[in-house]
Amino acid sequence: MQKPIPTSVHGAIDYLTVGTLATLPRVFGWNKRTTNLLTSAAGTMLSYSLMTDYELSLTKIIPMPGHLALDTFSAATLFAAPLMDKESKKANAIILGIGLFELTVTLLTRTQPTVKSKITRFMGRQVKPATLGKAAWLIGKQTNPSTIGKAARTVGILS
């Protein structure tokens, strides 16, 4: 069975989780220790997300299986947080819920990008976005497969 969450969606979820972890303790006025723990977790997740080899990162240093291992460790840290701190039951339940959500997303995420995102990443490294848009427009107008190559050569994608 193929896992249902592509790496591009996982990246978006990572950045939403970072924002949630950073703002949640401040919105609810949780104690300083819990706030520091969740802020550290958010900063750590942001750091390794920006370095993961997936669509929404700045550099491609950490392979996706390594990223998922770090996500598992992050979820385990969130599971342990209520044991380390005397926060309210409601706060502990929210923290455990975020940890469970993170672990579930980790277990359901593919380790390889989809073919479409691989092509997009490759083309994005080789061709300027304006050229890609012009090529897509020209290719979209074509009905004969042989003229698709001609359209791509016209804008300089194919030599």
Backbone as CSV, one residue per row, in Angstrom:
resi,resn,N_x,N_y,N_z,CA_x,CA_y,CA_z,C_x,C_y,C_z
1,MET,0.836,-1.192,0.000,0.000,0.000,0.000,0.877,1.251,0.000
2,GLN,0.563,2.146,-0.907,1.301,3.396,-0.964,0.774,4.345,0.111
3,LYS,1.682,5.022,0.757,1.281,5.961,1.806,0.590,7.167,1.172
4,PRO,-0.439,7.697,1.825,-1.273,8.724,1.175,-0.733,10.149,1.199
5,ILE,0.230,10.460,2.043,0.685,11.853,2.157,1.966,12.054,1.349
6,PRO,1.908,12.874,0.287,3.127,13.148,-0.479,4.052,14.088,0.300
7,THR,5.302,14.126,-0.112,6.287,14.945,0.599,5.950,16.434,0.551
8,SER,5.313,16.877,-0.523,4.961,18.298,-0.615,3.920,18.677,0.447
9,VAL,2.945,17.810,0.654,1.925,18.062,1.688,2.555,17.967,3.074
10,HIS,3.461,17.006,3.256,4.146,16.868,4.543,4.902,18.158,4.877
11,GLY,5.535,18.750,3.862,6.246,20.005,4.092,5.319,21.109,4.565
12,ALA,4.163,21.231,3.938,3.194,22.248,4.355,2.725,21.989,5.788
13,ILE,2.481,20.725,6.110,2.059,20.374,7.474,3.157,20.715,8.470
14,ASP,4.412,20.486,8.105,5.530,20.823,8.994,5.519,22.300,9.356
15,TYR,5.374,23.153,8.350,5.418,24.592,8.632,4.195,25.057,9.424
16,LEU,3.045,24.441,9.195,1.864,24.762,10.014,2.069,24.303,11.462
17,THR,2.697,23.151,11.632,2.973,22.653,12.981,3.958,23.557,13.705
18,VAL,4.956,24.050,12.993,5.918,24.990,13.588,5.181,26.212,14.129
19,GLY,4.309,26.780,13.313,3.542,27.947,13.755,2.652,27.643,14.943
20,THR,2.034,26.475,14.920,1.156,26.072,16.027,1.950,25.911,17.315
21,LEU,3.077,25.212,17.245,3.893,24.994,18.447,4.425,26.306,19.019
22,ALA,4.749,27.244,18.152,5.299,28.516,18.622,4.242,29.431,19.233
23,THR,3.017,29.404,18.710,2.003,30.358,19.177,1.071,29.808,20.255
24,LEU,0.827,28.512,20.251,-0.149,27.926,21.165,0.087,28.261,22.642
25,PRO,1.309,28.086,23.170,1.488,28.387,24.599,1.315,29.866,24.936
26,ARG,1.570,30.712,23.979,1.412,32.149,24.218,-0.058,32.560,24.188
27,VAL,-0.807,31.949,23.282,-2.235,32.258,23.188,-2.966,31.815,24.452
28,PHE,-2.626,30.609,24.939,-3.315,30.079,26.113,-2.662,30.481,27.439
29,GLY,-1.534,31.173,27.400,-0.881,31.633,28.614,-0.313,30.510,29.467
30,TRP,0.248,29.498,28.828,0.827,28.383,29.577,2.099,28.836,30.274
31,ASN,2.556,28.037,31.227,3.712,28.453,32.029,4.986,28.542,31.185
32,LYS,6.007,29.158,31.771,7.242,29.452,31.046,7.953,28.180,30.587
33,ARG,7.935,27.157,31.390,8.632,25.919,31.044,7.995,25.252,29.810
34,THR,6.684,25.181,29.793,5.978,24.604,28.639,6.178,25.466,27.404
35,THR,6.114,26.781,27.578,6.323,27.706,26.463,7.715,27.517,25.869
36,ASN,8.724,27.427,26.719,10.095,27.232,26.236,10.254,25.887,25.524
37,LEU,9.643,24.848,26.064,9.734,23.523,25.450,9.115,23.527,24.056
38,LEU,7.907,24.067,23.922,7.233,24.075,22.626,7.899,25.025,21.637
39,THR,8.447,26.133,22.120,9.178,27.053,21.254,10.454,26.387,20.739
40,SER,11.131,25.650,21.596,12.328,24.912,21.173,11.971,23.845,20.148
41,ALA,10.869,23.145,20.390,10.420,22.124,19.440,10.098,22.762,18.090
42,ALA,9.456,23.929,18.107,9.124,24.631,16.857,10.391,25.063,16.122
43,GLY,11.343,25.612,16.843,12.599,26.052,16.228,13.392,24.901,15.634
44,THR,13.419,23.793,16.367,14.124,22.612,15.869,13.454,22.080,14.610
45,MET,12.117,21.974,14.639,11.389,21.475,13.474,11.572,22.405,12.277
46,LEU,11.554,23.697,12.506,11.766,24.646,11.420,13.153,24.454,10.813
47,SER,14.152,24.279,11.662,15.529,24.117,11.179,15.682,22.900,10.288
48,TYR,15.215,21.734,10.762,15.429,20.550,9.930,14.458,20.496,8.758
49,SER,13.326,21.191,8.837,12.424,21.246,7.685,13.025,22.088,6.556
50,LEU,13.709,23.154,6.905,14.337,24.000,5.898,15.518,23.309,5.215
51,MET,16.039,22.235,5.832,17.186,21.517,5.267,16.832,20.148,4.692
52,THR,15.547,19.803,4.640,15.131,18.488,4.167,15.024,18.468,2.644
53,ASP,15.306,17.315,2.079,15.223,17.150,0.625,13.769,16.907,0.221
54,TYR,12.953,17.981,0.297,11.589,17.949,-0.214,11.239,19.298,-0.813
55,GLU,10.059,19.390,-1.376,9.703,20.527,-2.213,9.734,21.877,-1.509
56,LEU,9.442,21.940,-0.232,9.277,23.228,0.447,10.453,23.605,1.342
57,SER,11.664,23.217,0.965,12.817,23.562,1.793,13.771,24.479,1.038
58,LEU,14.688,25.055,1.775,15.670,25.945,1.153,16.864,25.173,0.611
59,THR,17.327,24.183,1.369,18.450,23.363,0.939,18.047,21.902,1.020
60,LYS,18.716,21.071,0.283,18.371,19.644,0.212,19.483,18.826,0.868
61,ILE,19.604,18.922,2.191,20.682,18.248,2.906,20.198,16.950,3.560
62,ILE,19.085,16.999,4.261,18.588,15.847,5.021,17.662,15.023,4.130
63,PRO,17.946,13.729,3.956,17.021,12.899,3.163,15.695,12.727,3.895
64,MET,14.655,12.430,3.147,13.315,12.322,3.727,13.226,11.269,4.834
65,PRO,13.838,10.082,4.698,13.777,9.131,5.817,14.407,9.697,7.107
66,GLY,15.471,10.478,6.965,16.074,11.125,8.133,15.149,12.153,8.740
67,HIS,14.459,12.904,7.881,13.492,13.890,8.352,12.366,13.203,9.135
68,LEU,11.884,12.084,8.599,10.806,11.362,9.288,11.277,10.805,10.631
69,ALA,12.537,10.410,10.716,13.089,9.959,12.006,13.114,11.123,13.004
70,LEU,13.494,12.311,12.535,13.481,13.488,13.407,12.053,13.847,13.834
71,ASP,11.098,13.694,12.925,9.690,13.928,13.277,9.215,12.946,14.353
72,THR,9.642,11.701,14.247,9.280,10.700,15.257,9.857,11.081,16.618
73,PHE,11.103,11.528,16.625,11.728,11.980,17.873,10.997,13.197,18.431
74,SER,10.588,14.102,17.560,9.840,15.290,17.989,8.508,14.891,18.621
75,ALA,7.817,13.933,17.991,6.545,13.456,18.551,6.769,12.811,19.918
76,ALA,7.850,12.035,20.052,8.161,11.405,21.341,8.432,12.458,22.415
77,THR,9.083,13.540,22.024,9.331,14.640,22.964,8.011,15.256,23.423
78,LEU,7.086,15.420,22.503,5.781,15.976,22.876,5.004,15.012,23.768
79,PHE,5.162,13.707,23.524,4.504,12.725,24.395,5.065,12.793,25.811
80,ALA,6.359,13.078,25.930,7.004,13.127,27.245,6.792,14.458,27.955
81,ALA,6.402,15.490,27.240,6.262,16.828,27.828,5.345,16.865,29.047
82,PRO,4.168,16.239,29.018,3.309,16.292,30.202,3.928,15.620,31.435
83,LEU,4.845,14.685,31.221,5.507,14.038,32.354,6.510,14.960,33.022
84,MET,7.068,15.892,32.247,8.110,16.776,32.763,7.561,18.049,33.389
85,ASP,6.326,18.370,33.097,5.810,19.664,33.521,4.436,19.518,34.162
86,LYS,4.167,20.374,35.089,2.871,20.372,35.786,1.963,21.415,35.168
87,GLU,1.543,21.173,33.958,0.618,22.052,33.254,-0.790,21.511,33.480
88,SER,-1.793,22.262,33.110,-3.173,21.826,33.286,-3.456,20.590,32.430
89,LYS,-4.505,19.848,32.807,-4.878,18.646,32.050,-5.250,19.003,30.612
90,LYS,-5.897,20.141,30.447,-6.299,20.576,29.108,-5.060,20.838,28.243
91,ALA,-4.064,21.531,28.804,-2.833,21.822,28.063,-2.102,20.529,27.715
92,ASN,-2.022,19.611,28.681,-1.356,18.333,28.426,-2.072,17.544,27.341
93,ALA,-3.395,17.592,27.332,-4.158,16.884,26.301,-3.884,17.488,24.927
94,ILE,-3.783,18.802,24.853,-3.498,19.462,23.578,-2.101,19.085,23.093
95,ILE,-1.130,19.093,23.987,0.248,18.735,23.621,0.318,17.278,23.153
96,LEU,-0.350,16.389,23.864,-0.385,14.984,23.445,-1.071,14.828,22.089
97,GLY,-2.119,15.600,21.862,-2.823,15.565,20.577,-1.926,15.997,19.429
98,ILE,-1.139,17.037,19.647,-0.207,17.495,18.612,0.847,16.418,18.351
99,GLY,1.343,15.798,19.415,2.314,14.718,19.258,1.736,13.544,18.488
100,LEU,0.500,13.184,18.782,-0.162,12.084,18.078,-0.388,12.444,16.606
101,PHE,-0.794,13.676,16.359,-0.969,14.149,14.981,0.355,14.073,14.217
102,GLU,1.424,14.547,14.843,2.738,14.539,14.193,3.199,13.115,13.888
103,LEU,3.000,12.210,14.828,3.392,10.812,14.613,2.559,10.180,13.499
104,THR,1.270,10.461,13.468,0.394,9.916,12.431,0.808,10.409,11.046
105,VAL,1.071,11.708,10.930,1.511,12.268,9.650,2.840,11.632,9.231
106,THR,3.729,11.438,10.183,5.024,10.826,9.893,4.862,9.410,9.355
107,LEU,3.991,8.637,9.970,3.794,7.250,9.551,3.091,7.133,8.200
108,LEU,2.344,8.160,7.810,1.583,8.115,6.558,2.247,8.855,5.396
109,THR,3.477,9.341,5.597,4.155,10.125,4.575,5.073,9.255,3.719
110,ARG,5.018,9.498,2.424,5.917,8.821,1.487,7.349,9.313,1.705
111,THR,8.309,8.467,1.384,9.704,8.886,1.527,10.273,9.443,0.226
112,GLN,9.566,9.231,-0.882,10.026,9.738,-2.175,9.003,10.745,-2.713
113,PRO,9.483,11.820,-3.336,8.544,12.755,-3.946,7.817,12.106,-5.122
114,THR,6.658,12.631,-5.455,5.902,12.108,-6.598,6.650,12.440,-7.884
115,VAL,6.315,11.759,-8.945,6.962,12.004,-10.236,6.734,13.451,-10.670
116,LYS,5.521,13.943,-10.451,5.202,15.320,-10.835,6.111,16.306,-10.108
117,SER,6.316,16.115,-8.799,7.168,17.062,-8.075,8.632,16.895,-8.446
118,LYS,9.059,15.675,-8.816,10.432,15.493,-9.286,10.657,16.276,-10.575
119,ILE,9.691,16.193,-11.491,9.805,16.921,-12.760,9.805,18.420,-12.511
120,THR,8.911,18.873,-11.647,8.838,20.300,-11.331,10.142,20.787,-10.711
121,ARG,10.684,20.005,-9.776,11.950,20.391,-9.147,13.071,20.442,-10.174
122,PHE,13.138,19.434,-11.055,14.186,19.415,-12.069,14.046,20.591,-13.019
123,MET,12.842,20.811,-13.508,12.609,21.906,-14.445,12.854,23.253,-13.779
124,GLY,12.474,23.367,-12.510,12.674,24.616,-11.795,14.138,24.954,-11.621
125,ARG,14.985,23.931,-11.529,16.421,24.182,-11.393,17.041,24.584,-12.727
126,GLN,16.420,24.165,-13.827,17.008,24.374,-15.133,16.455,25.592,-15.874
127,VAL,15.197,25.932,-15.618,14.507,26.921,-16.432,13.860,27.963,-15.524
128,LYS,13.846,29.191,-15.978,13.206,30.262,-15.213,11.689,30.050,-15.188
129,PRO,11.012,30.438,-14.086,9.559,30.251,-13.989,8.766,30.886,-15.136
130,ALA,9.203,32.060,-15.618,8.482,32.717,-16.723,8.553,31.853,-17.981
131,THR,9.686,31.226,-18.200,9.839,30.351,-19.360,8.941,29.136,-19.228
132,LEU,8.861,28.577,-18.015,7.979,27.428,-17.791,6.525,27.798,-18.069
133,GLY,6.116,28.976,-17.635,4.743,29.420,-17.874,4.452,29.565,-19.359
134,LYS,5.401,30.154,-20.089,5.225,30.322,-21.532,5.179,28.955,-22.217
135,ALA,6.058,28.035,-21.790,6.077,26.689,-22.374,4.764,25.968,-22.089
136,ALA,4.262,26.086,-20.870,3.003,25.421,-20.517,1.863,25.968,-21.360
137,TRP,1.869,27.271,-21.582,0.821,27.882,-22.400,0.905,27.376,-23.831
138,LEU,2.120,27.350,-24.390,2.299,26.871,-25.762,1.937,25.388,-25.884
139,ILE,2.392,24.595,-24.929,2.116,23.155,-24.965,0.617,22.913,-24.806
140,GLY,-0.041,23.689,-23.983,-1.474,23.545,-23.778,-2.274,23.804,-25.039
141,LYS,-1.741,24.622,-25.929,-2.423,24.932,-27.174,-2.247,23.821,-28.214
142,GLN,-1.282,22.929,-28.006,-0.946,21.920,-29.008,-1.873,20.715,-28.907
143,THR,-2.175,20.122,-30.021,-2.984,18.903,-30.049,-2.195,17.727,-30.602
144,ASN,-1.165,18.013,-31.351,-0.354,16.972,-31.956,0.909,16.781,-31.105
145,PRO,1.198,15.546,-30.638,2.365,15.336,-29.783,3.678,15.804,-30.402
146,SER,3.822,15.734,-31.732,5.085,16.155,-32.345,5.289,17.658,-32.225
147,THR,4.201,18.418,-32.139,4.354,19.863,-32.017,4.627,20.305,-30.584
148,ILE,4.410,19.405,-29.618,4.729,19.744,-28.227,6.230,19.957,-28.085
149,GLY,7.004,19.055,-28.685,8.463,19.217,-28.659,8.898,20.501,-29.330
150,LYS,8.231,20.859,-30.442,8.553,22.099,-31.157,8.273,23.304,-30.263
151,ALA,7.153,23.265,-29.536,6.822,24.368,-28.627,7.854,24.470,-27.514
152,ALA,8.290,23.327,-26.979,9.286,23.355,-25.905,10.614,23.883,-26.435
153,ARG,10.974,23.527,-27.662,12.219,24.047,-28.248,12.118,25.546,-28.514
154,THR,10.930,26.015,-28.829,10.729,27.433,-29.119,11.111,28.297,-27.931
155,VAL,10.764,27.861,-26.733,11.063,28.662,-25.545,12.389,28.291,-24.890
156,GLY,13.093,27.319,-25.485,14.429,26.994,-24.992,14.501,25.922,-23.936
157,ILE,13.420,25.145,-23.708,13.486,24.075,-22.722,14.228,22.877,-23.302
158,LEU,13.931,22.546,-24.538,14.624,21.447,-25.216,15.552,22.021,-26.259
159,SER,16.695,21.367,-26.458,17.612,21.856,-27.493,17.430,21.107,-28.775
